[in-house]
Amino acid sequence: MTTVTYTVPAISCGHCTHTIETEVGELQGVQSVTADEATKKVVISFDDPANEESIKALLAEINYPAEGLIAL
Ligand SMILES: [Cu+2]
């Protein structure tokens, strides 16, 4: 399993974190998603077939683009 942390500047309230957790959580292969309103960080753990490209593409699609990779 791979865990990544992204900064998502568009997070502004609890609805944002809920949307991200729900949408990314539905992606096949994603094991867990934790979005934090205060730090605007999203921690995602995933296995195949999910990958960073598909996760970032989904975040962009739901209007919460990831700013960068913080840690592998
Ligand atoms: Cu919000």
N, CA, C, O and the ligand as a Tripos MOL2 file, in Angstrom:
@<TRIPOS>MOLECULE
protein
  289   287    73     0     0
PROTEIN
NO_CHARGES

@<TRIPOS>ATOM
      1 N           0.8430   -1.1920    0.0000 N.3       1 MET1
      2 CA          0.0000    0.0000    0.0000 C.3       1 MET1
      3 C           0.8800    1.2440    0.0000 C.2       1 MET1
      4 O           1.9440    1.2770    0.6180 O.2       1 MET1
      5 N           0.4060    2.2670   -0.7110 N.am      2 THR2
      6 CA          1.1220    3.5320   -0.8040 C.3       2 THR2
      7 C           0.3090    4.6170   -0.1150 C.2       2 THR2
      8 O          -0.9120    4.6720   -0.2610 O.2       2 THR2
      9 N           0.9820    5.4750    0.6340 N.am      3 THR3
     10 CA          0.2980    6.6040    1.2650 C.3       3 THR3
     11 C           0.9240    7.9010    0.7670 C.2       3 THR3
     12 O           2.1430    8.0680    0.8000 O.2       3 THR3
     13 N           0.0830    8.8100    0.3100 N.am      4 VAL4
     14 CA          0.5680   10.1130   -0.1550 C.3       4 VAL4
     15 C          -0.1700   11.2150    0.5900 C.2       4 VAL4
     16 O          -1.2950   11.0300    1.0530 O.2       4 VAL4
     17 N           0.4780   12.3480    0.6960 N.am      5 THR5
     18 CA         -0.1450   13.5280    1.2970 C.3       5 THR5
     19 C          -0.0900   14.6640    0.2910 C.2       5 THR5
     20 O           0.9790   15.0190   -0.2050 O.2       5 THR5
     21 N          -1.2470   15.2290   -0.0020 N.am      6 TYR6
     22 CA         -1.3100   16.3600   -0.9200 C.3       6 TYR6
     23 C          -1.8210   17.5820   -0.1730 C.2       6 TYR6
     24 O          -2.5720   17.4670    0.7950 O.2       6 TYR6
     25 N          -1.4040   18.7470   -0.6350 N.am      7 THR7
     26 CA         -2.0250   19.9880   -0.1810 C.3       7 THR7
     27 C          -3.0860   20.3580   -1.2070 C.2       7 THR7
     28 O          -2.8210   20.4000   -2.4080 O.2       7 THR7
     29 N          -4.2870   20.6240   -0.7150 N.am      8 VAL8
     30 CA         -5.3990   21.0150   -1.5850 C.3       8 VAL8
     31 C          -5.8870   22.3870   -1.1150 C.2       8 VAL8
     32 O          -6.7110   22.4790   -0.2050 O.2       8 VAL8
     33 N          -5.3730   23.4530   -1.7420 N.am      9 PRO9
     34 CA         -5.6850   24.8180   -1.2900 C.3       9 PRO9
     35 C          -7.1740   25.1560   -1.3420 C.2       9 PRO9
     36 O          -7.6270   26.0410   -0.6160 O.2       9 PRO9
     37 N          -7.9320   24.4760   -2.1790 N.am     10 ALA10
     38 CA         -9.3500   24.7990   -2.3440 C.3      10 ALA10
     39 C         -10.2050   24.3610   -1.1560 C.2      10 ALA10
     40 O         -11.3850   24.7080   -1.0920 O.2      10 ALA10
     41 N          -9.6320   23.6050   -0.2140 N.am     11 ILE11
     42 CA        -10.4020   23.1880    0.9700 C.3      11 ILE11
     43 C         -10.6990   24.4230    1.8320 C.2      11 ILE11
     44 O          -9.7830   25.1240    2.2620 O.2      11 ILE11
     45 N         -11.9910   24.6790    2.0780 N.am     12 SER12
     46 CA        -12.3290   25.8490    2.8830 C.3      12 SER12
     47 C         -13.2940   25.5420    4.0230 C.2      12 SER12
     48 O         -13.4920   26.3830    4.9000 O.2      12 SER12
     49 N         -13.8940   24.3600    4.0270 N.am     13 CYS13
     50 CA        -14.8300   24.0500    5.1050 C.3      13 CYS13
     51 C         -15.0380   22.5430    5.1940 C.2      13 CYS13
     52 O         -14.4460   21.7660    4.4450 O.2      13 CYS13
     53 N         -15.8930   22.1550    6.1310 N.am     14 GLY14
     54 CA        -16.1470   20.7380    6.3520 C.3      14 GLY14
     55 C         -16.7990   20.0420    5.1750 C.2      14 GLY14
     56 O         -16.6360   18.8370    4.9820 O.2      14 GLY14
     57 N         -17.5420   20.8120    4.3870 N.am     15 HIS15
     58 CA        -18.1510   20.1960    3.2020 C.3      15 HIS15
     59 C         -17.0850   19.7730    2.2010 C.2      15 HIS15
     60 O         -17.1930   18.7300    1.5560 O.2      15 HIS15
     61 N         -16.0680   20.5930    2.0870 N.am     16 CYS16
     62 CA        -14.9840   20.2760    1.1560 C.3      16 CYS16
     63 C         -14.3160   18.9620    1.5530 C.2      16 CYS16
     64 O         -14.1100   18.0820    0.7170 O.2      16 CYS16
     65 N         -13.9800   18.8380    2.8390 N.am     17 THR17
     66 CA        -13.3020   17.6170    3.2790 C.3      17 THR17
     67 C         -14.2140   16.4080    3.0810 C.2      17 THR17
     68 O         -13.7600   15.3250    2.7130 O.2      17 THR17
     69 N         -15.5130   16.6140    3.3310 N.am     18 HIS18
     70 CA        -16.4650   15.5170    3.1580 C.3      18 HIS18
     71 C         -16.5480   15.0880    1.6910 C.2      18 HIS18
     72 O         -16.5520   13.8970    1.3800 O.2      18 HIS18
     73 N         -16.6150   16.0740    0.8010 N.am     19 THR19
     74 CA        -16.6870   15.7800   -0.6340 C.3      19 THR19
     75 C         -15.4500   15.0080   -1.0830 C.2      19 THR19
     76 O         -15.5500   14.0060   -1.7910 O.2      19 THR19
     77 N         -14.2900   15.4870   -0.6630 N.am     20 ILE20
     78 CA        -13.0450   14.8330   -1.0650 C.3      20 ILE20
     79 C         -12.9900   13.4040   -0.5270 C.2      20 ILE20
     80 O         -12.6460   12.4730   -1.2560 O.2      20 ILE20
     81 N         -13.3290   13.2360    0.7450 N.am     21 GLU21
     82 CA        -13.2740   11.9000    1.3400 C.3      21 GLU21
     83 C         -14.2400   10.9440    0.6450 C.2      21 GLU21
     84 O         -13.9210    9.7760    0.4230 O.2      21 GLU21
     85 N         -15.4210   11.4490    0.3060 N.am     22 THR22
     86 CA        -16.4170   10.5970   -0.3570 C.3      22 THR22
     87 C         -15.9890   10.2500   -1.7740 C.2      22 THR22
     88 O         -15.9760    9.0800   -2.1560 O.2      22 THR22
     89 N         -15.6370   11.2720   -2.5580 N.am     23 GLU23
     90 CA        -15.3190   11.0520   -3.9750 C.3      23 GLU23
     91 C         -14.0520   10.2200   -4.1520 C.2      23 GLU23
     92 O         -14.0390    9.2520   -4.9110 O.2      23 GLU23
     93 N         -12.9960   10.5990   -3.4530 N.am     24 VAL24
     94 CA        -11.7400    9.8510   -3.6050 C.3      24 VAL24
     95 C         -11.8970    8.4490   -3.0090 C.2      24 VAL24
     96 O         -11.3160    7.4840   -3.5050 O.2      24 VAL24
     97 N         -12.6880    8.3540   -1.9440 N.am     25 GLY25
     98 CA        -12.9130    7.0580   -1.3040 C.3      25 GLY25
     99 C         -13.5930    6.0570   -2.2180 C.2      25 GLY25
    100 O         -13.4660    4.8460   -2.0330 O.2      25 GLY25
    101 N         -14.3250    6.5750   -3.2200 N.am     26 GLU26
    102 CA        -15.0350    5.6890   -4.1470 C.3      26 GLU26
    103 C         -14.1460    5.1750   -5.2700 C.2      26 GLU26
    104 O         -14.5300    4.2770   -6.0190 O.2      26 GLU26
    105 N         -12.9600    5.7490   -5.3800 N.am     27 LEU27
    106 CA        -12.0390    5.3240   -6.4350 C.3      27 LEU27
    107 C         -11.5430    3.9150   -6.1050 C.2      27 LEU27
    108 O         -11.1280    3.6330   -4.9810 O.2      27 LEU27
    109 N         -11.5960    3.0470   -7.1000 N.am     28 GLN28
    110 CA        -11.1730    1.6600   -6.8930 C.3      28 GLN28
    111 C          -9.7110    1.5740   -6.4810 C.2      28 GLN28
    112 O          -8.8350    2.1220   -7.1500 O.2      28 GLN28
    113 N          -9.4550    0.8870   -5.3830 N.am     29 GLY29
    114 CA         -8.0890    0.7230   -4.9090 C.3      29 GLY29
    115 C          -7.7430    1.6360   -3.7600 C.2      29 GLY29
    116 O          -6.7720    1.3940   -3.0430 O.2      29 GLY29
    117 N          -8.5330    2.6930   -3.5720 N.am     30 VAL30
    118 CA         -8.2680    3.6180   -2.4670 C.3      30 VAL30
    119 C          -8.7440    2.9960   -1.1610 C.2      30 VAL30
    120 O          -9.8980    2.5860   -1.0380 O.2      30 VAL30
    121 N          -7.8420    2.9320   -0.1940 N.am     31 GLN31
    122 CA         -8.1440    2.2860    1.0820 C.3      31 GLN31
    123 C          -8.6310    3.2800    2.1310 C.2      31 GLN31
    124 O          -9.5440    2.9770    2.8990 O.2      31 GLN31
    125 N          -8.0320    4.4480    2.1630 N.am     32 SER32
    126 CA         -8.4850    5.4440    3.1330 C.3      32 SER32
    127 C          -8.1640    6.8510    2.6500 C.2      32 SER32
    128 O          -7.1770    7.0750    1.9480 O.2      32 SER32
    129 N          -9.0110    7.7870    3.0380 N.am     33 VAL33
    130 CA         -8.8400    9.1940    2.6800 C.3      33 VAL33
    131 C          -9.1370   10.0300    3.9150 C.2      33 VAL33
    132 O         -10.1980    9.8900    4.5220 O.2      33 VAL33
    133 N          -8.2120   10.8890    4.2830 N.am     34 THR34
    134 CA         -8.4540   11.8030    5.3970 C.3      34 THR34
    135 C          -8.1210   13.2180    4.9300 C.2      34 THR34
    136 O          -6.9700   13.5240    4.6160 O.2      34 THR34
    137 N          -9.1340   14.0730    4.8870 N.am     35 ALA35
    138 CA         -8.9270   15.4650    4.4870 C.3      35 ALA35
    139 C          -9.0480   16.3440    5.7200 C.2      35 ALA35
    140 O          -9.9650   16.1780    6.5240 O.2      35 ALA35
    141 N          -8.1120   17.2850    5.8660 N.am     36 ASP36
    142 CA         -8.1200   18.1530    7.0450 C.3      36 ASP36
    143 C          -8.3780   19.6070    6.6460 C.2      36 ASP36
    144 O          -7.6650   20.1920    5.8320 O.2      36 ASP36
    145 N          -9.4160   20.1560    7.2470 N.am     37 GLU37
    146 CA         -9.8510   21.5080    6.9290 C.3      37 GLU37
    147 C          -8.8060   22.5520    7.3420 C.2      37 GLU37
    148 O          -8.5610   23.5070    6.6050 O.2      37 GLU37
    149 N          -8.1990   22.3730    8.5020 N.am     38 ALA38
    150 CA         -7.2670   23.3710    9.0390 C.3      38 ALA38
    151 C          -5.9570   23.4260    8.2600 C.2      38 ALA38
    152 O          -5.4470   24.5090    7.9720 O.2      38 ALA38
    153 N          -5.4180   22.2730    7.9220 N.am     39 THR39
    154 CA         -4.1170   22.2430    7.2500 C.3      39 THR39
    155 C          -4.2500   22.1790    5.7310 C.2      39 THR39
    156 O          -3.2650   22.3600    5.0160 O.2      39 THR39
    157 N          -5.4670   21.9220    5.2310 N.am     40 LYS40
    158 CA         -5.7340   21.7640    3.8000 C.3      40 LYS40
    159 C          -4.9300   20.6070    3.1990 C.2      40 LYS40
    160 O          -4.5520   20.6290    2.0270 O.2      40 LYS40
    161 N          -4.6860   19.6190    4.0230 N.am     41 LYS41
    162 CA         -3.9480   18.4540    3.5560 C.3      41 LYS41
    163 C          -4.8670   17.2490    3.4300 C.2      41 LYS41
    164 O          -5.8200   17.0840    4.1920 O.2      41 LYS41
    165 N          -4.5560   16.4140    2.4500 N.am     42 VAL42
    166 CA         -5.3310   15.2030    2.2280 C.3      42 VAL42
    167 C          -4.3630   14.0260    2.2290 C.2      42 VAL42
    168 O          -3.4100   13.9930    1.4500 O.2      42 VAL42
    169 N          -4.6140   13.0620    3.1090 N.am     43 VAL43
    170 CA         -3.7710   11.8700    3.1990 C.3      43 VAL43
    171 C          -4.5500   10.7100    2.5900 C.2      43 VAL43
    172 O          -5.6720   10.4130    3.0020 O.2      43 VAL43
    173 N          -3.9440   10.0670    1.6130 N.am     44 ILE44
    174 CA         -4.6330    9.0040    0.8800 C.3      44 ILE44
    175 C          -3.7650    7.7470    0.8480 C.2      44 ILE44
    176 O          -2.5940    7.8010    0.4740 O.2      44 ILE44
    177 N          -4.3460    6.6280    1.2400 N.am     45 SER45
    178 CA         -3.6670    5.3360    1.1400 C.3      45 SER45
    179 C          -4.3500    4.5260    0.0560 C.2      45 SER45
    180 O          -5.5780    4.4590   -0.0050 O.2      45 SER45
    181 N          -3.5430    3.9100   -0.8020 N.am     46 PHE46
    182 CA         -4.1550    3.1950   -1.9300 C.3      46 PHE46
    183 C          -3.3000    2.0190   -2.3960 C.2      46 PHE46
    184 O          -2.0970    1.9420   -2.1470 O.2      46 PHE46
    185 N          -3.9810    1.1150   -3.0790 N.am     47 ASP47
    186 CA         -3.3570   -0.0200   -3.7490 C.3      47 ASP47
    187 C          -3.7970    0.0270   -5.2070 C.2      47 ASP47
    188 O          -4.6070    0.8730   -5.5840 O.2      47 ASP47
    189 N          -3.2690   -0.8760   -6.0290 N.am     48 ASP48
    190 CA         -3.7520   -1.0190   -7.3990 C.3      48 ASP48
    191 C          -5.2520   -1.2890   -7.3690 C.2      48 ASP48
    192 O          -5.7230   -1.9380   -6.4350 O.2      48 ASP48
    193 N          -6.0200   -0.8190   -8.3470 N.am     49 PRO49
    194 CA         -5.5820   -0.1200   -9.5570 C.3      49 PRO49
    195 C          -5.4520    1.4010   -9.3920 C.2      49 PRO49
    196 O          -5.1860    2.0990  -10.3700 O.2      49 PRO49
    197 N          -5.6330    1.9170   -8.1900 N.am     50 ALA50
    198 CA         -5.4800    3.3630   -8.0170 C.3      50 ALA50
    199 C          -4.0040    3.7370   -8.1340 C.2      50 ALA50
    200 O          -3.1230    2.9410   -7.8110 O.2      50 ALA50
    201 N          -3.7530    4.9390   -8.5940 N.am     51 ASN51
    202 CA         -2.3930    5.4560   -8.6190 C.3      51 ASN51
    203 C          -2.4530    6.9750   -8.4800 C.2      51 ASN51
    204 O          -3.5300    7.5710   -8.5030 O.2      51 ASN51
    205 N          -1.2870    7.5870   -8.3370 N.am     52 GLU52
    206 CA         -1.2740    9.0360   -8.1170 C.3      52 GLU52
    207 C          -1.9260    9.7970   -9.2530 C.2      52 GLU52
    208 O          -2.5990   10.8030   -9.0300 O.2      52 GLU52
    209 N          -1.7250    9.3150  -10.4780 N.am     53 GLU53
    210 CA         -2.3220   10.0100  -11.6160 C.3      53 GLU53
    211 C          -3.8370    9.9970  -11.5520 C.2      53 GLU53
    212 O          -4.4840   11.0210  -11.7710 O.2      53 GLU53
    213 N          -4.4050    8.8330  -11.2520 N.am     54 SER54
    214 CA         -5.8680    8.7570  -11.2260 C.3      54 SER54
    215 C          -6.4280    9.5620  -10.0560 C.2      54 SER54
    216 O          -7.4910   10.1730  -10.1700 O.2      54 SER54
    217 N          -5.7140    9.5610   -8.9340 N.am     55 ILE55
    218 CA         -6.1830   10.3190   -7.7750 C.3      55 ILE55
    219 C          -6.1160   11.8230   -8.0510 C.2      55 ILE55
    220 O          -7.0620   12.5570   -7.7630 O.2      55 ILE55
    221 N          -4.9920   12.2720   -8.6100 N.am     56 LYS56
    222 CA         -4.8600   13.7040   -8.9200 C.3      56 LYS56
    223 C          -5.8640   14.1310   -9.9780 C.2      56 LYS56
    224 O          -6.4100   15.2320   -9.9170 O.2      56 LYS56
    225 N          -6.1060   13.2560  -10.9510 N.am     57 ALA57
    226 CA         -7.0750   13.5770  -12.0000 C.3      57 ALA57
    227 C          -8.4640   13.7350  -11.4010 C.2      57 ALA57
    228 O          -9.2120   14.6380  -11.7770 O.2      57 ALA57
    229 N          -8.8050   12.8520  -10.4670 N.am     58 LEU58
    230 CA        -10.1220   12.9340   -9.8330 C.3      58 LEU58
    231 C         -10.2320   14.2090   -8.9980 C.2      58 LEU58
    232 O         -11.2470   14.9020   -9.0590 O.2      58 LEU58
    233 N          -9.2050   14.5170   -8.2290 N.am     59 LEU59
    234 CA         -9.2290   15.7390   -7.4090 C.3      59 LEU59
    235 C          -9.4260   16.9750   -8.2940 C.2      59 LEU59
    236 O         -10.1750   17.8850   -7.9390 O.2      59 LEU59
    237 N          -8.7560   17.0000   -9.4370 N.am     60 ALA60
    238 CA         -8.9040   18.1350  -10.3480 C.3      60 ALA60
    239 C         -10.3210   18.1840  -10.9010 C.2      60 ALA60
    240 O         -10.9110   19.2560  -11.0380 O.2      60 ALA60
    241 N         -10.8640   16.9970  -11.2200 N.am     61 GLU61
    242 CA        -12.1980   16.8910  -11.7950 C.3      61 GLU61
    243 C         -13.2770   17.4040  -10.8340 C.2      61 GLU61
    244 O         -14.2630   17.9910  -11.2790 O.2      61 GLU61
    245 N         -13.1060   17.1920   -9.5360 N.am     62 ILE62
    246 CA        -14.1050   17.6460   -8.5620 C.3      62 ILE62
    247 C         -13.7560   19.0340   -8.0250 C.2      62 ILE62
    248 O         -14.3150   19.4770   -7.0210 O.2      62 ILE62
    249 N         -12.8320   19.7150   -8.6970 N.am     63 ASN63
    250 CA        -12.4550   21.0950   -8.3750 C.3      63 ASN63
    251 C         -11.6920   21.2530   -7.0640 C.2      63 ASN63
    252 O         -11.7610   22.2960   -6.4120 O.2      63 ASN63
    253 N         -10.9660   20.2080   -6.6900 N.am     64 TYR64
    254 CA        -10.0570   20.3130   -5.5560 C.3      64 TYR64
    255 C          -8.6680   19.8490   -5.9950 C.2      64 TYR64
    256 O          -8.1530   18.8520   -5.4870 O.2      64 TYR64
    257 N          -8.0680   20.5700   -6.9340 N.am     65 PRO65
    258 CA         -6.7670   20.1240   -7.4500 C.3      65 PRO65
    259 C          -5.6910   20.0700   -6.3540 C.2      65 PRO65
    260 O          -5.6330   20.9250   -5.4720 O.2      65 PRO65
    261 N          -4.8600   19.0550   -6.4400 N.am     66 ALA66
    262 CA         -3.7610   18.8910   -5.4820 C.3      66 ALA66
    263 C          -2.6160   19.7910   -5.8870 C.2      66 ALA66
    264 O          -2.2490   19.8720   -7.0590 O.2      66 ALA66
    265 N          -2.0540   20.4730   -4.8890 N.am     67 GLU67
    266 CA         -0.9700   21.3990   -5.1780 C.3      67 GLU67
    267 C           0.3680   20.6750   -5.3220 C.2      67 GLU67
    268 O           1.1660   21.0210   -6.1930 O.2      67 GLU67
    269 N           0.6160   19.6910   -4.4890 N.am     68 GLY68
    270 CA          1.9170   19.0280   -4.5970 C.3      68 GLY68
    271 C           2.0030   17.8150   -3.7050 C.2      68 GLY68
    272 O           1.1880   17.6030   -2.8060 O.2      68 GLY68
    273 N           2.9990   17.0440   -3.9810 N.am     69 LEU69
    274 CA          3.2310   15.8420   -3.1960 C.3      69 LEU69
    275 C           4.0920   16.2290   -2.0010 C.2      69 LEU69
    276 O           5.1790   16.7830   -2.1670 O.2      69 LEU69
    277 N           3.6100   15.9410   -0.8060 N.am     70 ILE70
    278 CA          4.3500   16.3030    0.4020 C.3      70 ILE70
    279 C           5.2730   15.1770    0.8290 C.2      70 ILE70
    280 O           6.4450   15.4000    1.1320 O.2      70 ILE70
    281 N           4.7370   13.9730    0.8500 N.am     71 ALA71
    282 CA          5.5640   12.8490    1.3060 C.3      71 ALA71
    283 C           5.0580   11.5630    0.7100 C.2      71 ALA71
    284 O           3.8590   11.3970    0.4870 O.2      71 ALA71
    285 N           5.9730   10.6530    0.4520 N.am     72 LEU72
    286 CA          5.5850    9.3520   -0.0670 C.3      72 LEU72
    287 C           5.2760    8.4180    1.0930 C.2      72 LEU72
    288 O           4.9260    7.2580    0.8760 O.2      72 LEU72
    289 CU        -16.0590   23.7920    1.6910 Cu       73 CU73
@<TRIPOS>BOND
     1     1     2 1
     2     2     3 1
     3     3     4 2
     4     3     5 am
     5     5     6 1
     6     6     7 1
     7     7     8 2
     8     7     9 am
     9     9    10 1
    10    10    11 1
    11    11    12 2
    12    11    13 am
    13    13    14 1
    14    14    15 1
    15    15    16 2
    16    15    17 am
    17    17    18 1
    18    18    19 1
    19    19    20 2
    20    19    21 am
    21    21    22 1
    22    22    23 1
    23    23    24 2
    24    23    25 am
    25    25    26 1
    26    26    27 1
    27    27    28 2
    28    27    29 am
    29    29    30 1
    30    30    31 1
    31    31    32 2
    32    31    33 am
    33    33    34 1
    34    34    35 1
    35    35    36 2
    36    35    37 am
    37    37    38 1
    38    38    39 1
    39    39    40 2
    40    39    41 am
    41    41    42 1
    42    42    43 1
    43    43    44 2
    44    43    45 am
    45    45    46 1
    46    46    47 1
    47    47    48 2
    48    47    49 am
    49    49    50 1
    50    50    51 1
    51    51    52 2
    52    51    53 am
    53    53    54 1
    54    54    55 1
    55    55    56 2
    56    55    57 am
    57    57    58 1
    58    58    59 1
    59    59    60 2
    60    59    61 am
    61    61    62 1
    62    62    63 1
    63    63    64 2
    64    63    65 am
    65    65    66 1
    66    66    67 1
    67    67    68 2
    68    67    69 am
    69    69    70 1
    70    70    71 1
    71    71    72 2
    72    71    73 am
    73    73    74 1
    74    74    75 1
    75    75    76 2
    76    75    77 am
    77    77    78 1
    78    78    79 1
    79    79    80 2
    80    79    81 am
    81    81    82 1
    82    82    83 1
    83    83    84 2
    84    83    85 am
    85    85    86 1
    86    86    87 1
    87    87    88 2
    88    87    89 am
    89    89    90 1
    90    90    91 1
    91    91    92 2
    92    91    93 am
    93    93    94 1
    94    94    95 1
    95    95    96 2
    96    95    97 am
    97    97    98 1
    98    98    99 1
    99    99   100 2
   100    99   101 am
   101   101   102 1
   102   102   103 1
   103   103   104 2
   104   103   105 am
   105   105   106 1
   106   106   107 1
   107   107   108 2
   108   107   109 am
   109   109   110 1
   110   110   111 1
   111   111   112 2
   112   111   113 am
   113   113   114 1
   114   114   115 1
   115   115   116 2
   116   115   117 am
   117   117   118 1
   118   118   119 1
   119   119   120 2
   120   119   121 am
   121   121   122 1
   122   122   123 1
   123   123   124 2
   124   123   125 am
   125   125   126 1
   126   126   127 1
   127   127   128 2
   128   127   129 am
   129   129   130 1
   130   130   131 1
   131   131   132 2
   132   131   133 am
   133   133   134 1
   134   134   135 1
   135   135   136 2
   136   135   137 am
   137   137   138 1
   138   138   139 1
   139   139   140 2
   140   139   141 am
   141   141   142 1
   142   142   143 1
   143   143   144 2
   144   143   145 am
   145   145   146 1
   146   146   147 1
   147   147   148 2
   148   147   149 am
   149   149   150 1
   150   150   151 1
   151   151   152 2
   152   151   153 am
   153   153   154 1
   154   154   155 1
   155   155   156 2
   156   155   157 am
   157   157   158 1
   158   158   159 1
   159   159   160 2
   160   159   161 am
   161   161   162 1
   162   162   163 1
   163   163   164 2
   164   163   165 am
   165   165   166 1
   166   166   167 1
   167   167   168 2
   168   167   169 am
   169   169   170 1
   170   170   171 1
   171   171   172 2
   172   171   173 am
   173   173   174 1
   174   174   175 1
   175   175   176 2
   176   175   177 am
   177   177   178 1
   178   178   179 1
   179   179   180 2
   180   179   181 am
   181   181   182 1
   182   182   183 1
   183   183   184 2
   184   183   185 am
   185   185   186 1
   186   186   187 1
   187   187   188 2
   188   187   189 am
   189   189   190 1
   190   190   191 1
   191   191   192 2
   192   191   193 am
   193   193   194 1
   194   194   195 1
   195   195   196 2
   196   195   197 am
   197   197   198 1
   198   198   199 1
   199   199   200 2
   200   199   201 am
   201   201   202 1
   202   202   203 1
   203   203   204 2
   204   203   205 am
   205   205   206 1
   206   206   207 1
   207   207   208 2
   208   207   209 am
   209   209   210 1
   210   210   211 1
   211   211   212 2
   212   211   213 am
   213   213   214 1
   214   214   215 1
   215   215   216 2
   216   215   217 am
   217   217   218 1
   218   218   219 1
   219   219   220 2
   220   219   221 am
   221   221   222 1
   222   222   223 1
   223   223   224 2
   224   223   225 am
   225   225   226 1
   226   226   227 1
   227   227   228 2
   228   227   229 am
   229   229   230 1
   230   230   231 1
   231   231   232 2
   232   231   233 am
   233   233   234 1
   234   234   235 1
   235   235   236 2
   236   235   237 am
   237   237   238 1
   238   238   239 1
   239   239   240 2
   240   239   241 am
   241   241   242 1
   242   242   243 1
   243   243   244 2
   244   243   245 am
   245   245   246 1
   246   246   247 1
   247   247   248 2
   248   247   249 am
   249   249   250 1
   250   250   251 1
   251   251   252 2
   252   251   253 am
   253   253   254 1
   254   254   255 1
   255   255   256 2
   256   255   257 am
   257   257   258 1
   258   258   259 1
   259   259   260 2
   260   259   261 am
   261   261   262 1
   262   262   263 1
   263   263   264 2
   264   263   265 am
   265   265   266 1
   266   266   267 1
   267   267   268 2
   268   267   269 am
   269   269   270 1
   270   270   271 1
   271   271   272 2
   272   271   273 am
   273   273   274 1
   274   274   275 1
   275   275   276 2
   276   275   277 am
   277   277   278 1
   278   278   279 1
   279   279   280 2
   280   279   281 am
   281   281   282 1
   282   282   283 1
   283   283   284 2
   284   283   285 am
   285   285   286 1
   286   286   287 1
   287   287   288 2
@<TRIPOS>SUBSTRUCTURE
     1 MET1         2 RESIDUE 1 A MET
     2 THR2         6 RESIDUE 1 A THR
     3 THR3        10 RESIDUE 1 A THR
     4 VAL4        14 RESIDUE 1 A VAL
     5 THR5        18 RESIDUE 1 A THR
     6 TYR6        22 RESIDUE 1 A TYR
     7 THR7        26 RESIDUE 1 A THR
     8 VAL8        30 RESIDUE 1 A VAL
     9 PRO9        34 RESIDUE 1 A PRO
    10 ALA10       38 RESIDUE 1 A ALA
    11 ILE11       42 RESIDUE 1 A ILE
    12 SER12       46 RESIDUE 1 A SER
    13 CYS13       50 RESIDUE 1 A CYS
    14 GLY14       54 RESIDUE 1 A GLY
    15 HIS15       58 RESIDUE 1 A HIS
    16 CYS16       62 RESIDUE 1 A CYS
    17 THR17       66 RESIDUE 1 A THR
    18 HIS18       70 RESIDUE 1 A HIS
    19 THR19       74 RESIDUE 1 A THR
    20 ILE20       78 RESIDUE 1 A ILE
    21 GLU21       82 RESIDUE 1 A GLU
    22 THR22       86 RESIDUE 1 A THR
    23 GLU23       90 RESIDUE 1 A GLU
    24 VAL24       94 RESIDUE 1 A VAL
    25 GLY25       98 RESIDUE 1 A GLY
    26 GLU26      102 RESIDUE 1 A GLU
    27 LEU27      106 RESIDUE 1 A LEU
    28 GLN28      110 RESIDUE 1 A GLN
    29 GLY29      114 RESIDUE 1 A GLY
    30 VAL30      118 RESIDUE 1 A VAL
    31 GLN31      122 RESIDUE 1 A GLN
    32 SER32      126 RESIDUE 1 A SER
    33 VAL33      130 RESIDUE 1 A VAL
    34 THR34      134 RESIDUE 1 A THR
    35 ALA35      138 RESIDUE 1 A ALA
    36 ASP36      142 RESIDUE 1 A ASP
    37 GLU37      146 RESIDUE 1 A GLU
    38 ALA38      150 RESIDUE 1 A ALA
    39 THR39      154 RESIDUE 1 A THR
    40 LYS40      158 RESIDUE 1 A LYS
    41 LYS41      162 RESIDUE 1 A LYS
    42 VAL42      166 RESIDUE 1 A VAL
    43 VAL43      170 RESIDUE 1 A VAL
    44 ILE44      174 RESIDUE 1 A ILE
    45 SER45      178 RESIDUE 1 A SER
    46 PHE46      182 RESIDUE 1 A PHE
    47 ASP47      186 RESIDUE 1 A ASP
    48 ASP48      190 RESIDUE 1 A ASP
    49 PRO49      194 RESIDUE 1 A PRO
    50 ALA50      198 RESIDUE 1 A ALA
    51 ASN51      202 RESIDUE 1 A ASN
    52 GLU52      206 RESIDUE 1 A GLU
    53 GLU53      210 RESIDUE 1 A GLU
    54 SER54      214 RESIDUE 1 A SER
    55 ILE55      218 RESIDUE 1 A ILE
    56 LYS56      222 RESIDUE 1 A LYS
    57 ALA57      226 RESIDUE 1 A ALA
    58 LEU58      230 RESIDUE 1 A LEU
    59 LEU59      234 RESIDUE 1 A LEU
    60 ALA60      238 RESIDUE 1 A ALA
    61 GLU61      242 RESIDUE 1 A GLU
    62 ILE62      246 RESIDUE 1 A ILE
    63 ASN63      250 RESIDUE 1 A ASN
    64 TYR64      254 RESIDUE 1 A TYR
    65 PRO65      258 RESIDUE 1 A PRO
    66 ALA66      262 RESIDUE 1 A ALA
    67 GLU67      266 RESIDUE 1 A GLU
    68 GLY68      270 RESIDUE 1 A GLY
    69 LEU69      274 RESIDUE 1 A LEU
    70 ILE70      278 RESIDUE 1 A ILE
    71 ALA71      282 RESIDUE 1 A ALA
    72 LEU72      286 RESIDUE 1 A LEU
    73 CU73       289 GROUP 0 **** ****
